[in-house]
Amino acid sequence: MKIVLENLTKIFTNKKTNSEVHAVENMNVTIESGKLVGLLGPSGCGKSTTLFMLSGLEAPTSGKIYFGDEDVTKLEPQRRGIGLVFQNYALYPHMTVAQNIRFPLDNIKMGKEEKLERIKKCAEIVQIDNLLDRKPSELSGGQQQRVAIARALAKMPNVLLLDEPLSNLDARLRLQTREEIKRIQRETGITTVFVTHDQEEAMSICDTIVVMKLGVVQQIDEPQKVYDNPSNLFVAKFLGTPPINVFKGEVKKGKAYIGKESFQKVELEDQPLWVGIRPEGFILDEKGPLSLVVDHVEVMGREKSIIAKHESSEEGKNIRIIVEDVPNLNHGDIVRVSLKPSKVFLFNGDTEERL
């Protein structure tokens, strides 16, 4: 099922203060049929509000929502053909797993045998068919999440909506469950919208990500393409683990500077810059254009990182350098580096848009 959001806007009004909050602003997104798309951004960016408008639980202030060729903007939730999985699972504690999965089918004209077959099929898809007689209290968090997904699949929806489905799980279960969500989505071929604030989750399982900030779409593309070509400083900083290193810089007479050090020629007018450099974008080079002061070397398993300082780093933050071979370094040592062009991004110092 193809989904089209056309100039979608949601404004909440505070009646006490008579003020408005633009939760989603003029959103235009096309989600191709059978794709898994992530709505990604920090708290308050409008991603869950968008999901609730897709589900029919929130009415847009303006704009249109299309499922295929049908305008569903004003259609009731039960008539949209959606499956919705909430952050807190919302399972009925007094019901067994089988009864929870069956619940959406109780108001559908369907024979008993057909219902049992549907329950079994959905349980098999999420690999909980051996747990059908248990109550939610007897399940782990990951198993409860699978029950919630199976229940959402029971109606054979055209669209599956997942609202922060992994946030209540521990780190290991999150990793396992996100892989399961990707497998389930591929097997069923259902168009899926996945809301998350965790960029690692979105990068790992989504076909496309929609990065949002304060209700406004910042960038839409495949995860790796967004990482490699961020449209602005916000996107560059939001995506990446470890995060991108940011420096205050400037363009002066056709050269880009960080502090007093020029690191590349540019065809830009003189202006202030923000310079973003991915941790893997540095090369230790005795003749390199930039110098950094070593703070310490951090060891994480087989990977070593040089933690360093530079007077022009954003808010005085440490700089992280990831290189293959880290020499013996002590606190206060000076290292010189050159840069990989594909890992360096220049942003306007005022608008923060990519140059």
C-alpha positions as CSV (number, residue, x, y, z in Angstrom):
1,M,0.0,0.0,0.0
2,K,1.5,3.3,-1.1
3,I,1.1,6.2,1.4
4,V,1.2,9.9,0.4
5,L,1.2,12.7,2.9
6,E,0.3,16.0,1.2
7,N,1.0,19.3,3.0
8,L,0.1,17.6,6.3
9,T,-0.1,20.0,9.2
10,K,-1.1,19.6,12.8
11,I,-1.5,22.5,15.2
12,F,-2.3,22.1,18.8
13,T,-3.9,25.1,20.6
14,N,-3.4,25.8,24.3
15,K,-6.8,27.3,25.3
16,K,-5.4,28.7,28.6
17,T,-2.6,30.7,26.9
18,N,-4.3,30.9,23.5
19,S,-0.9,29.9,22.0
20,E,-0.3,27.4,19.2
21,V,2.2,24.6,18.8
22,H,2.9,23.5,15.3
23,A,3.6,19.8,15.9
24,V,3.8,18.9,12.2
25,E,4.3,21.6,9.5
26,N,3.5,21.2,5.8
27,M,4.8,17.6,5.6
28,N,5.1,16.1,2.1
29,V,6.2,12.5,2.1
30,T,5.6,9.5,-0.3
31,I,6.1,6.0,1.1
32,E,6.3,3.4,-1.6
33,S,4.3,0.1,-1.2
34,G,6.1,-2.6,0.7
35,K,8.8,-0.4,2.2
36,L,9.8,0.1,5.9
37,V,10.1,3.8,6.6
38,G,11.5,5.3,9.8
39,L,10.3,8.6,11.2
40,L,13.4,9.8,13.1
41,G,14.1,12.7,15.4
42,P,14.3,13.9,19.0
43,S,11.4,14.2,21.4
44,G,9.0,16.8,20.3
45,C,9.8,16.6,16.6
46,G,6.4,15.5,15.5
47,K,7.1,11.9,14.5
48,S,4.5,10.3,16.9
49,T,1.9,12.9,16.0
50,T,2.4,12.0,12.3
51,L,1.9,8.4,13.1
52,F,-1.3,9.1,15.0
53,M,-2.6,11.1,12.0
54,L,-1.8,8.1,9.8
55,S,-3.8,5.9,12.2
56,G,-6.7,8.3,12.4
57,L,-6.3,8.8,16.2
58,E,-5.4,12.5,15.5
59,A,-7.1,14.6,12.9
60,P,-4.9,16.9,10.8
61,T,-5.4,20.6,10.9
62,S,-4.8,20.7,7.2
63,G,-3.4,18.6,4.4
64,K,-4.3,15.1,3.0
65,I,-3.4,11.5,3.7
66,Y,-3.7,8.9,0.9
67,F,-3.5,5.2,1.2
68,G,-3.1,4.1,-2.4
69,D,-5.6,6.3,-4.4
70,E,-8.0,6.6,-1.5
71,D,-8.2,9.8,0.5
72,V,-8.3,8.6,4.1
73,T,-7.8,11.9,5.9
74,K,-11.2,11.8,7.5
75,L,-11.7,8.1,7.6
76,E,-12.2,6.3,11.0
77,P,-9.3,4.3,12.3
78,Q,-11.1,1.0,12.0
79,R,-11.8,1.6,8.3
80,R,-8.2,2.4,7.3
81,G,-6.8,-1.2,7.2
82,I,-4.0,-0.4,9.7
83,G,-2.2,-2.4,12.4
84,L,-0.9,-0.3,15.3
85,V,1.7,-1.3,17.8
86,F,2.1,1.0,20.8
87,Q,5.2,1.8,22.9
88,N,3.7,0.1,25.9
89,Y,2.4,-3.0,24.0
90,A,-1.2,-2.5,25.4
91,L,-1.8,-6.2,26.0
92,Y,-4.8,-7.4,28.0
93,P,-3.3,-9.0,31.1
94,H,-6.3,-11.3,31.8
95,M,-6.2,-12.8,28.3
96,T,-3.8,-15.5,26.9
97,V,-1.5,-14.8,24.0
98,A,-4.0,-16.4,21.7
99,Q,-6.9,-14.3,23.0
100,N,-4.9,-11.1,22.6
101,I,-4.1,-11.9,19.0
102,R,-7.7,-12.9,18.4
103,F,-9.1,-9.7,19.9
104,P,-9.1,-7.6,16.7
105,L,-10.9,-10.4,14.9
106,D,-13.9,-10.5,17.3
107,N,-15.8,-7.8,15.4
108,I,-15.0,-9.3,12.0
109,K,-17.3,-11.8,10.4
110,M,-15.0,-14.8,10.3
111,G,-15.5,-18.5,11.1
112,K,-14.0,-20.0,14.3
113,E,-11.7,-22.3,12.3
114,E,-10.6,-19.4,10.2
115,K,-9.8,-17.3,13.3
116,L,-7.8,-20.1,14.8
117,E,-5.8,-20.5,11.6
118,R,-5.2,-16.7,11.4
119,I,-4.0,-16.7,15.1
120,K,-1.7,-19.6,14.4
121,K,-0.3,-18.0,11.3
122,C,0.4,-14.7,12.9
123,A,2.0,-16.4,15.9
124,E,4.3,-18.4,13.6
125,I,5.3,-15.2,11.8
126,V,6.6,-13.6,15.0
127,Q,7.8,-17.0,16.3
128,I,5.6,-17.2,19.5
129,D,3.4,-20.2,18.4
130,N,4.6,-22.1,21.4
131,L,3.4,-19.4,23.8
132,L,-0.3,-19.2,22.9
133,D,-1.6,-20.4,26.2
134,R,0.4,-18.1,28.4
135,K,-0.6,-14.7,29.9
136,P,1.4,-11.5,29.3
137,S,2.8,-11.6,32.8
138,E,4.5,-14.9,32.0
139,L,6.4,-13.4,29.0
140,S,9.6,-11.4,28.6
141,G,9.5,-7.9,27.2
142,G,10.6,-9.1,23.8
143,Q,7.9,-11.8,23.8
144,Q,5.2,-9.3,24.8
145,Q,6.4,-7.0,21.9
146,R,5.9,-10.0,19.5
147,V,2.4,-10.6,20.8
148,A,1.6,-6.9,20.1
149,I,2.9,-7.2,16.6
150,A,1.0,-10.5,16.0
151,R,-2.2,-8.8,17.2
152,A,-1.5,-5.9,14.7
153,L,-1.0,-8.4,11.9
154,A,-4.1,-10.4,12.7
155,K,-6.4,-8.2,10.6
156,M,-4.0,-8.5,7.7
157,P,-3.5,-4.8,7.5
158,N,-2.4,-2.8,4.5
159,V,-0.2,-0.6,6.7
160,L,1.7,-1.4,9.9
161,L,2.4,1.5,12.3
162,L,5.0,1.0,15.0
163,D,5.3,3.7,17.7
164,E,8.7,3.5,19.5
165,P,8.2,-0.3,19.8
166,L,11.6,-1.0,21.3
167,S,12.1,1.7,23.9
168,N,11.0,-0.5,26.8
169,L,13.5,-3.3,26.0
170,D,17.0,-3.6,27.3
171,A,19.9,-3.2,24.8
172,R,20.3,-6.8,23.9
173,L,16.6,-7.4,23.4
174,R,16.3,-4.2,21.3
175,L,19.0,-5.5,18.9
176,Q,17.3,-8.9,18.6
177,T,13.8,-7.4,18.3
178,R,14.7,-4.8,15.6
179,E,16.1,-7.6,13.5
180,E,12.9,-9.6,14.0
181,I,10.8,-6.5,12.9
182,K,12.8,-6.3,9.7
183,R,12.4,-10.0,9.0
184,I,8.6,-9.8,9.7
185,Q,8.2,-6.8,7.4
186,R,10.1,-8.5,4.6
187,E,8.1,-11.7,4.9
188,T,4.8,-10.0,5.0
189,G,5.6,-7.2,2.5
190,I,3.4,-4.8,4.5
191,T,4.1,-1.1,4.2
192,T,5.5,-0.2,7.6
193,V,6.1,3.1,9.4
194,F,8.4,2.9,12.3
195,V,8.7,5.8,14.8
196,T,12.0,6.1,16.8
197,H,14.4,8.6,18.3
198,D,17.2,6.1,18.1
199,Q,19.2,6.7,14.9
200,E,21.0,3.3,15.2
201,E,17.6,1.5,15.0
202,A,16.5,3.6,12.0
203,M,19.8,3.1,10.2
204,S,19.8,-0.6,10.7
205,I,16.3,-1.7,9.6
206,C,14.7,1.1,7.5
207,D,14.6,1.3,3.7
208,T,14.1,5.1,4.0
209,I,14.3,7.5,6.9
210,V,12.5,10.8,7.3
211,V,14.5,13.0,9.7
212,M,12.4,15.5,11.5
213,K,13.0,18.6,13.7
214,L,10.3,20.7,15.4
215,G,7.6,19.3,13.1
216,V,9.6,20.0,9.9
217,V,11.0,17.4,7.6
218,Q,14.8,17.9,7.3
219,Q,15.8,15.1,4.9
220,I,14.3,12.0,3.3
221,D,16.5,9.3,1.8
222,E,18.1,5.9,2.3
223,P,19.9,5.8,5.7
224,Q,23.4,5.5,4.3
225,K,22.8,8.3,1.8
226,V,21.6,10.6,4.6
227,Y,24.7,9.7,6.7
228,D,27.0,10.4,3.7
229,N,25.2,13.5,2.5
230,P,23.5,15.3,5.3
231,S,21.4,18.3,4.2
232,N,22.2,20.5,7.2
233,L,24.1,20.5,10.5
234,F,21.2,19.1,12.5
235,V,21.0,16.0,10.4
236,A,24.8,15.6,10.4
237,K,24.9,15.8,14.2
238,F,21.8,13.5,14.7
239,L,23.1,10.6,12.6
240,G,26.3,8.8,13.5
241,T,27.7,6.8,16.3
242,P,30.1,8.1,17.5
243,P,28.7,11.5,16.6
244,I,30.3,13.9,14.1
245,N,33.0,16.3,15.3
246,V,31.9,19.9,14.8
247,F,34.3,22.9,14.5
248,K,33.8,26.7,14.1
249,G,35.4,27.8,10.9
250,E,35.4,30.3,8.2
251,V,36.1,30.9,4.5
252,K,38.7,33.4,3.7
253,K,40.2,34.2,0.3
254,G,39.1,30.9,-1.2
255,K,40.3,28.7,1.7
256,A,38.4,27.0,4.5
257,Y,39.8,27.4,8.0
258,I,39.4,25.8,11.3
259,G,40.8,28.3,13.8
260,K,44.0,29.6,12.2
261,E,44.7,26.5,10.1
262,S,43.6,26.2,6.5
263,F,42.6,22.7,5.5
264,Q,41.2,22.9,1.9
265,K,40.6,25.3,-1.0
266,V,36.9,26.2,-1.7
267,E,35.0,28.1,-4.3
268,L,32.9,30.1,-1.7
269,E,32.6,33.7,-0.7
270,D,34.2,34.7,2.6
271,Q,31.8,33.7,5.4
272,P,31.6,31.9,8.8
273,L,31.3,28.1,8.7
274,W,30.5,25.1,10.7
275,V,32.8,22.3,9.7
276,G,31.7,18.7,10.4
277,I,34.2,15.8,10.3
278,R,33.2,12.2,10.9
279,P,35.4,10.4,13.4
280,E,36.6,8.1,10.7
281,G,37.5,11.1,8.5
282,F,40.9,11.7,10.0
283,I,44.3,10.4,8.8
284,L,47.3,10.7,11.1
285,D,49.8,12.7,9.0
286,E,52.9,14.5,10.2
287,K,52.4,17.0,7.4
288,G,48.7,17.3,7.8
289,P,47.0,20.7,7.9
290,L,45.4,20.4,11.3
291,S,46.9,19.9,14.7
292,L,45.1,18.5,17.7
293,V,46.1,18.1,21.4
294,V,45.7,14.5,22.7
295,D,43.6,14.0,25.8
296,H,43.7,10.3,26.0
297,V,43.3,7.1,24.0
298,E,40.1,5.2,24.4
299,V,40.0,1.4,23.9
300,M,36.7,-0.3,23.1
301,G,37.4,-3.9,22.3
302,R,39.6,-4.1,19.2
303,E,38.8,-0.5,18.3
304,K,40.9,2.4,19.6
305,S,40.0,6.1,19.4
306,I,42.1,9.1,20.0
307,I,40.3,11.7,22.2
308,A,41.7,15.1,21.5
309,K,41.0,18.8,21.9
310,H,40.9,21.8,19.5
311,E,40.2,25.4,20.5
312,S,37.6,25.7,17.7
313,S,35.6,22.6,18.5
314,E,31.9,23.2,19.1
315,E,31.3,24.2,22.7
316,G,34.8,23.0,23.6
317,K,33.8,19.4,23.1
318,N,36.4,16.7,22.7
319,I,37.3,15.4,19.2
320,R,37.1,11.7,18.5
321,I,39.4,10.2,15.9
322,I,39.0,6.6,14.7
323,V,42.0,5.3,12.8
324,E,43.3,1.8,12.2
325,D,46.7,2.1,13.9
326,V,46.9,4.3,17.0
327,P,50.5,5.0,18.1
328,N,51.6,5.3,21.7
329,L,50.3,8.7,22.8
330,N,50.3,10.6,26.1
331,H,48.1,13.4,27.4
332,G,49.2,16.7,25.9
333,D,50.9,15.2,22.8
334,I,50.3,17.0,19.5
335,V,49.1,15.0,16.5
336,R,48.7,16.4,13.0
337,V,46.0,15.1,10.8
338,S,44.8,15.3,7.2
339,L,41.2,14.7,6.2
340,K,39.2,12.4,3.9
341,P,37.2,14.8,1.7
342,S,34.1,12.5,1.7
343,K,33.9,12.7,5.5
344,V,34.2,16.5,5.7
345,F,31.0,18.7,5.5
346,L,30.8,22.5,5.3
347,F,27.7,24.3,6.6
348,N,26.7,27.9,6.5
349,G,27.6,29.5,9.8
350,D,24.2,31.2,10.1
351,T,21.6,29.0,8.5
352,E,23.5,25.7,9.2
353,E,22.5,24.5,5.7
354,R,25.0,22.4,3.7
355,L,27.2,24.3,1.4
